């Protein structure tokens, strides 16, 4: 099971952080995943600023693991979220 180890699961991630988690090399891969699958939509903070919630990324990673539906990106196993215990 995949979890992001962050104290605040409501924390917002920049696209570069999401790319790092998914081991993607381009922003377009993230946006393609959004169009092709159930990948979480970002929160629009301003016209030029979008962020993803850690909790939504966690849900997506968990569902992806359950479905074994691997696509363009390889996911990185993270340390289990200790706040869940």
C-alpha positions as CSV (number, residue, x, y, z in Angstrom):
1,X,0.0,0.0,0.0
2,X,1.3,3.5,-0.8
3,X,1.2,6.4,1.6
4,X,2.9,9.8,1.6
5,X,4.5,10.5,4.9
6,X,3.4,14.0,5.8
7,X,2.1,15.3,9.0
8,X,-0.8,17.2,7.4
9,X,-2.7,15.2,4.8
10,X,-4.4,18.4,3.8
11,X,-1.1,19.8,2.7
12,X,-1.0,21.1,-0.9
13,X,1.6,19.9,-3.3
14,X,3.0,21.7,-6.3
15,X,3.1,19.9,-9.7
16,X,6.8,19.3,-9.3
17,X,6.2,17.6,-6.0
18,X,3.6,15.4,-7.6
19,X,5.9,14.6,-10.4
20,X,8.6,13.5,-7.9
21,X,6.2,11.2,-6.1
22,X,5.1,9.6,-9.3
23,X,8.5,9.7,-10.9
24,X,7.3,11.5,-13.9
25,X,9.6,13.5,-16.1
26,X,7.1,16.0,-17.5
27,X,4.1,18.0,-16.3
28,X,2.2,16.9,-19.3
29,X,2.2,13.3,-17.9
30,X,0.3,14.5,-14.9
31,X,-2.3,16.3,-17.0
32,X,-2.6,13.3,-19.3
33,X,-3.3,11.1,-16.2
34,X,-6.0,13.6,-15.2
35,X,-7.6,13.3,-18.6
36,X,-7.3,9.5,-18.9
37,X,-8.0,8.3,-15.4
38,X,-9.4,9.2,-12.0
39,X,-6.3,11.1,-11.1
40,X,-7.3,13.9,-8.7
41,X,-8.0,17.3,-10.2
42,X,-5.9,20.1,-8.7
43,X,-7.2,23.0,-6.6
44,X,-6.9,26.3,-8.5
45,X,-5.4,28.9,-6.1
46,X,-4.9,31.6,-8.6
47,X,-4.9,31.8,-12.4
48,X,-1.3,30.5,-12.5
49,X,-1.2,28.4,-9.4
50,X,-2.6,24.9,-8.9
51,X,-2.0,22.4,-6.1
52,X,-3.0,18.8,-5.2
53,X,-4.1,17.7,-1.8
54,X,-1.9,15.0,-0.2
55,X,-5.0,13.1,0.9
56,X,-6.3,12.9,-2.7
57,X,-2.9,11.7,-4.0
58,X,-2.9,9.0,-1.3
59,X,-6.4,7.8,-2.3
60,X,-5.4,7.6,-5.9
61,X,-2.2,5.7,-5.2
62,X,-4.1,3.3,-3.0
63,X,-6.7,2.7,-5.6
64,X,-4.1,2.3,-8.3
65,X,-2.3,-0.3,-6.3
66,X,-5.6,-2.2,-5.8
67,X,-6.4,-2.2,-9.5
68,X,-2.8,-2.9,-10.6
69,X,-3.4,-0.4,-13.4
70,X,0.0,0.8,-14.2
71,X,0.5,3.5,-16.9
72,X,3.1,6.1,-17.8
73,X,4.5,6.7,-14.3
74,X,6.0,4.4,-11.9
75,X,5.0,5.1,-8.3
76,X,7.5,5.3,-5.4
77,X,6.7,3.4,-2.2
78,X,6.7,5.8,0.7
79,X,6.9,5.3,4.4
80,X,3.5,4.5,5.9
81,X,1.7,7.5,7.3
82,X,2.2,7.3,11.1
83,X,-0.7,9.6,11.7
84,X,-3.1,6.8,10.7
85,X,-2.2,4.7,13.7
